[in-house]
Amino acid sequence: MATATLPRPKERRLWTYEEMLAELPETNQPTELWNGEILMAPAPSPGHQSAVLRLAQILDDFVTERDLGQVYLSPVDVVLTTRRVVQPDLLFVAKENLGIVQDRIRGVPDLTVEIVSESSWHRDRIEKKALYEQFGVKEYWLVDPDSRTIEVFALAKGAFRLHSKATAGQTAKSKLLPGFTVSLGQINL
């Protein structure tokens, strides 16, 4: 009786960010580098993009009026390490940290926002939350259109703590940016 020989699994290539820049074309497709593995996702839905845009406008107006720093929309690469690069839906870099804004965002933003979609639920709620916590993002907003919630997590003693949660008719509040509030209605959720 002959035994079957299984083909050897093809080795996965682990990339550095510099290799990605040198070898891959620029794209607007959501692309992140997770422990050296390139992760690509389909483009977000129109509802997702609408929520991102509305929240970005509200945040940018608040930040600009007070000259607090800069707001950026995805896709923009946030280079945390040579093998960890993410593209938050929305991010804020405080004025005193604008040195990380170079050809890319090369460092830790002060605030990141993810709009949760069906395909990104685990990644946004578990993986990215842990990553942002590990790297010291001061505030992380999770906007979940399905559950119609906005959750604001503030970093305290190296761990995220729920600072504010808004459901229908309520307002989410920032700890990092005193006076900055957002309701679900403002972002059409």
N, C-alpha and C positions, 0 to 999 in steps of 0.2 A: 504494500500500500504506500503510495507516494504522499508526502506531506506538502502542503501548500506553503509557498514562501510569499509572505506579504511584502509588498513594496515598502521600502524605507520611507517614512514620512519626510516630506520636503521640509527642510529647516526654514523656520520663519526668520525673516530678516528683521533685526532690530536696528532702528534708525536713530541718528542724532538729529537735532533740529538743523544743524548746519548742513548735513547730508540732504535733508528734505529741501532746503532752500536751493542747494546746488543742483539737485537732480530732478526735481518735480516742477511742473509749471505752476504759476500763480493760479489760484482758483477761488471762486466764491462759495464753493461747496463746503459745508461744515467739515473741517478736518482737524483732528487733534492728535497729539502724540502722547500715548499713555504707556509709560515704561518702555519706550522705544518702539512700540507698535503703533502703526498708523491706523486711526479709526476715522472712517468717513460715514457720514449720515446723509440721508436725502434732505433736500431743502425743506425748511419749516413750512407749515401751512400758512395760508393768508391770515387766519385768526391769530395764530402765534405771532406773526410779524406785526400785525396791527397792535397787539398788546405791548410788544417790545417798543414799537415806535411811540405809542402814547406815553408809556412810562418814561422813555428816554426824553421826550419833550418836556414832561413835567419835571424830571430830575435836572435836566440841562437848564431850564429856566431858573430853578431854585439855585443851582450852583453858580450860574453866570451872574445873576443879580447880586450875589454875595461875594463874587470873586474867590470861590473856594477851591477851584481846581478844574479838572477836565472830565467830561463824560464821553465814553466811546461805545459804539454799537458793534456787534458781531457782523461780519467776520473780522476780527483783529486778533492776532496771535498774542497770547500772554505766555511768555517764556519763563517758566519757574525753574527748570533745570534743562540740561541739554537733551534729556529724554522725557520731559514732562512739559507739554505745551497745550494749553486749553484755549477755547474761544467762548467765554461767557456771553450770554445774550446781550448783556449790558454791564458796563463797569464804570467806576469812578476812581480817579486818582486825585488825591488831595494836592493842593498847591505845593506844599512842602516836600512832596514825593514825586514831583513831575520829572525828576531826573531819570526815572525808569522809562519814560516815554522817549524812545529812540526810533530806530527803524522799525521796531516792534515794541510792545510793552515788555521790557526786560526786568521783571521783578514782580512784586506782590501788589496788586491793586488794593485800595482801601475798602472798596465795596464791590461785590459782584452780585449779579441777578441772573437767575435762570427761570425761564418760563417752561414749566413742565409739560411735556407731551406724552402721549401713550407710550411711545417708543423710548422716551428718555427718563421715565419715572425713576427707575432704580439708579441710573447713572447720576441724575441730579440730586435725588434725596439721600443716597447713600455714598456713592463713590466721590462725586464732586464735593459734597458737603464735607466729607472727611479730608479730602485733599486741601480744600480752602482752609479748613481748620488747622491742618498740619502746617501749612505755610504761613499762617497768621493773617489771613484776610480779616479785617476788623468787623465787617458786617456782611451777611449773606442773606439775600432775599430770594425766597422761593414763591413763585406765582403759579398757582395750580388752577387752570381753567376748569378742569373736571370737577374738582371739589369746591370750586369758587372760593379759594382762600389765598391770602397773601400772608406768608410767615416771614418774620424778620428775626434772624439769629445774630446775636452780638457776641463777640469773642470776650470771654472773661476767664482769666487765669489759664489761658491756652485751650479752652474748650468753648464751643458754641452753646449758648443758652438762648432759649426762646425769649425774645424781648417783647415782641408784639405779634398779634395774629388778628387778621381782619376777615370777616365773612360778610355776607350781604348786609349793607347798611352800616358797616363799621369802617374804621380807618386804621391802616397800618402806620406805625410811627417808627422813624429812624432814631437810633440811639447815637450813632456817629454824627448825624446831621440834625441837630436839634431844630425843631420846627418843620422838618420835612415829613409830610404825611401824604398818603395816597389811599383812595377808596377803590373798590372794584369797579364802581360805576365810572370813575375817571378813565379807566383803561378798557372800558367796554366789556367787562366780564360779568 
